[in-house]
Amino acid sequence: MIPAQGRTAQITPQHQLFNEIATQQKSVEMDRYGAMNMIQSPNLRKAIKDANETNSVLLGSVLGIGSVANAKIMAATSSDWVWIDAEHTPYSPTLLAEVVQTLKMYSHGKTIPIVRVPNHSHEWISFALDAGAGGVIIPHTETVEQVKASIAAARFQPYGHRSYPPFAVIFGLQDTAPEGKTWLDVANEHCAVIPQVESRKGVDNLEAIMQIPGVDAIMIGQMDLQQDIGVANVQEMADALERINALAKKYKMPLLGVAQEDQLTERFNQGYRILASAVDVWTLAYGIEKQLKDGREALRQACREMYDEKEAQGTQVEIIIA
């Protein structure tokens, strides 16, 4: 959690702000949630439960640029978890598996990958979990029936119908499990299911959804929810968010979301226990733009100083500052 011990990293302004509101929270090594073999899924369910029970937060980042090279970079950060967005970034099953495994291996098990799958099909849930993701976010969830189907797709028997993956974990080499258990039992205990609610209908059914056994957290898709409610319907949107926060408090259900630095305190107080405070696309774009802006300003200043120096020497000089 904030930040994981044993990780040397530059503290960003976002992390610094969050540290200010979480000074009493105990830092935890995220690799304690790992399975006995790293190829297996880490125990995201326990990590979420611990964060919820101790009033702490799993602080992570968003991987929107889908590549192995980017996954290596993200794995070098102090992210407790990384949200891999396979809904809005085009992935093949092979690339998705490689990104999941790269994050785990290059972070030495200290970063938990969470995959937002593109739809509700059991294939994508299997692709993500067979690769070793800690959990899945299920977008556009609206009904109890959809949630139950997603949970069943993520669980092996007797709790679901996830198909046995004969090539994901090599029998006798990678299937290590605690005494009395199989790696299938471990997967059922570790893999989190996080429905994403982002419509009026989803909010209407949210109380029932939160009471379903096997729901580990809820993600609120505020942008799509606003679109569904209507951009002009400001009060209805505010009422929906108030209802969501009240239900999360009532059922002690942790929420997952993205928060910029000026939103972290508010989200924390609303019950968000899984937060992403950095997004690779935005960080790259805004970081480059800031460097360019600072560079241009430095060059303008250098040009002014050169002009002043030449003018003092009585030399005519024409300088064009772009």
Salt bridges, closest charged atoms under 4 A:
ASP31 OD2 - LYS110 NZ 3.52
ASP50 OD2 - ARG32 NH2 3.06
ASP50 OD1 - LYS46 NZ 3.28
ASP85 OD2 - ARG116 NH2 2.65
GLU87 OE1 - HIS88 NE2 3.41
GLU87 OE1 - ARG116 NE 3.12
GLU87 OE2 - HIS140 NE2 3.00
GLU123 OE2 - HIS122 NE2 3.62
ASP130 OD1 - ARG162 NH2 2.77
GLU189 OE2 - LYS181 NZ 2.78
GLU198 OE2 - HIS140 ND1 3.42
GLU207 OE2 - LYS250 NZ 2.77
ASP216 OD1 - ARG45 NE 2.79
ASP216 OD2 - ARG155 NH2 3.72
ASP224 OD2 - HIS140 NE2 3.96
GLU236 OE2 - ARG200 NE 2.60
GLU266 OE1 - ARG267 NH1 3.93
ASP294 OD2 - LYS290 NZ 2.66
GLU297 OE2 - ARG304 NH1 3.64
